[in-house]
Amino acid sequence: MAVFGVLLCWMLTLNTSHAESYQAHIDAISIQAINHDYCLSAQVNYALSPKALEALQNGVALYWTIRIKLVTPRTWLWDATIAELNLGYRLQYHALLNMYRVKNENSLGQQNYSSLATALASMAKLDNFPIIKTDVANASDILVKLKVEFEREALPLPLRPVAYLSPSWSLSSEWFTWPLVK
């Protein structure tokens, strides 16, 4: 019974205010045919909550995955997935260097930045990323879905329960869907 009381008090002290949203937002999207590929360009706006910023400043790496799905819609069943692509980013602060490091988890390339704004800006722009060959895309109607997902499972174990319960750790975007115009 005492454990239940402690858990209840702890949950009541969590900041459950939904006044501010710290979700990532996809601001601009375009798809164009380049050579033999359809390429995606997007602009993402990352917003860090004070809790996430505090964790970052204290050495906790933050991970996001940009999920891209290509699906064909169906009337009676769920949509058929043609392709699924994931781009991962890790944002980390190094206190000794007073630098932010962004690592592309796919290419393993990394870059250091002197400010958080420039580090987030480097993660925010997706330029001419090939998503499907033009000859495959011409076969059927295709929808492109895009989502920026904050990876709570990549947080240190003591932070995970708080990250799942607190809205200040809801740093993912919603799914955005649009047709692939041929």
C-alpha positions in Angstrom: 0.0 0.0 0.0 2.9 2.4 0.8 4.4 1.7 -2.7 1.1 2.7 -4.3 1.0 5.9 -2.3 4.6 6.8 -3.3 3.8 6.0 -7.0 0.6 8.1 -6.8 2.5 11.1 -5.3 5.2 10.8 -7.9 2.8 10.7 -10.8 0.9 13.8 -9.4 4.2 15.7 -9.3 4.9 15.1 -13.0 4.4 18.1 -15.2 1.2 17.1 -17.1 0.6 20.5 -18.6 -0.3 20.3 -22.2 0.0 24.1 -22.7 3.1 23.8 -24.9 3.8 21.2 -27.5 7.4 20.1 -28.1 6.6 17.9 -31.0 8.8 18.0 -34.1 6.9 19.5 -37.0 7.4 18.9 -40.7 7.3 22.3 -42.3 8.0 21.8 -46.0 8.0 18.8 -48.2 8.7 18.3 -51.9 9.2 15.3 -54.1 10.8 15.5 -57.5 12.1 13.2 -60.2 15.9 13.4 -60.5 17.6 11.2 -63.0 15.9 7.8 -62.4 14.7 8.4 -58.8 12.0 10.2 -57.0 13.8 12.3 -54.4 12.3 13.7 -51.1 13.2 17.0 -49.7 11.8 18.1 -46.3 12.3 20.7 -43.6 11.8 19.6 -40.0 11.4 21.9 -37.0 12.7 20.2 -33.8 11.5 21.7 -30.5 13.2 20.6 -27.3 11.3 20.8 -24.0 13.1 22.2 -20.9 13.4 18.7 -19.5 14.9 17.3 -22.8 17.3 20.3 -23.0 18.4 19.7 -19.4 19.1 16.1 -20.1 21.0 17.0 -23.2 23.1 19.6 -21.3 23.9 16.8 -18.7 25.3 14.5 -21.3 22.3 12.4 -22.4 22.3 11.7 -26.1 18.9 12.3 -27.8 18.0 10.1 -30.8 15.4 10.8 -33.6 14.5 8.6 -36.6 12.9 10.0 -39.7 10.6 7.3 -41.0 9.6 7.3 -44.7 7.0 4.8 -45.9 5.8 4.3 -49.4 2.4 2.6 -49.5 -0.3 1.8 -52.0 -3.8 2.4 -50.7 -6.3 -0.5 -50.6 -10.1 -0.3 -50.2 -10.7 -3.4 -48.0 -7.4 -4.1 -46.3 -4.7 -1.9 -44.7 -2.3 -0.2 -47.1 0.4 -2.3 -48.7 3.9 -1.1 -47.9 6.2 -0.9 -50.9 9.2 0.4 -49.2 10.2 1.7 -45.7 13.3 3.9 -45.1 14.7 5.1 -41.8 17.2 7.9 -41.2 18.6 8.1 -37.7 20.2 11.1 -35.9 21.9 11.4 -32.6 22.3 14.8 -30.9 24.8 15.0 -28.0 26.4 17.8 -26.0 30.1 17.6 -25.0 30.6 19.9 -22.0 34.4 19.8 -22.1 34.4 21.1 -25.7 31.3 23.2 -25.2 30.1 21.7 -28.6 27.1 19.9 -29.9 27.6 16.8 -32.0 25.2 15.5 -34.6 25.8 12.0 -35.8 24.0 10.5 -38.8 23.3 6.9 -37.6 23.0 5.6 -41.2 26.2 7.0 -42.8 28.0 7.3 -39.4 29.2 10.8 -40.4 29.3 13.3 -37.6 29.7 17.1 -37.3 30.4 19.4 -34.4 28.5 22.7 -33.8 29.1 25.6 -31.4 25.3 26.2 -30.8 22.2 24.1 -30.3 20.4 26.0 -33.0 23.0 25.2 -35.7 23.1 21.5 -34.6 19.3 21.2 -34.9 19.4 23.1 -38.2 21.8 20.4 -39.6 19.3 17.7 -38.6 16.3 19.6 -40.0 17.1 19.7 -43.7 16.6 16.6 -45.9 17.8 17.3 -49.4 17.0 15.2 -52.5 16.9 11.9 -50.6 16.2 9.1 -53.1 13.1 7.2 -52.1 12.1 5.1 -55.1 13.0 4.4 -58.7 10.8 6.2 -61.2 10.1 2.9 -63.2 8.8 1.2 -60.0 6.7 4.3 -59.0 5.0 4.4 -62.3 3.4 1.0 -61.8 0.7 2.1 -59.3 -0.7 5.0 -57.1 1.7 5.6 -54.2 1.3 7.5 -51.0 4.4 8.8 -49.2 4.3 8.9 -45.4 6.8 10.8 -43.3 7.2 10.9 -39.5 9.9 12.2 -37.2 10.1 9.8 -34.2 11.9 10.5 -30.9 13.5 7.3 -29.7 12.6 7.1 -26.0 14.1 3.6 -25.8 17.5 5.1 -26.5 17.4 7.1 -23.3 19.2 5.8 -20.2 17.0 3.3 -18.3 16.2 5.6 -15.3 14.8 8.3 -17.7 12.5 6.0 -19.7 9.6 5.8 -17.3 9.5 9.6 -17.0 9.9 10.0 -20.8 6.8 7.8 -21.4 4.7 9.5 -18.8 5.6 13.2 -19.2 4.3 15.2 -22.2 7.5 17.2 -22.1 9.2 14.1 -23.7 6.6 13.9 -26.6 9.1 15.1 -29.2 7.9 13.0 -32.2 5.8 14.4 -35.1 2.6 13.0 -36.4 2.5 11.1 -39.7 2.2 13.3 -42.8 0.8 11.6 -45.9 0.7 12.9 -49.5 0.4 11.3 -52.9 3.4 10.8 -55.1 2.7 12.9 -58.1 4.1 11.4 -61.3 
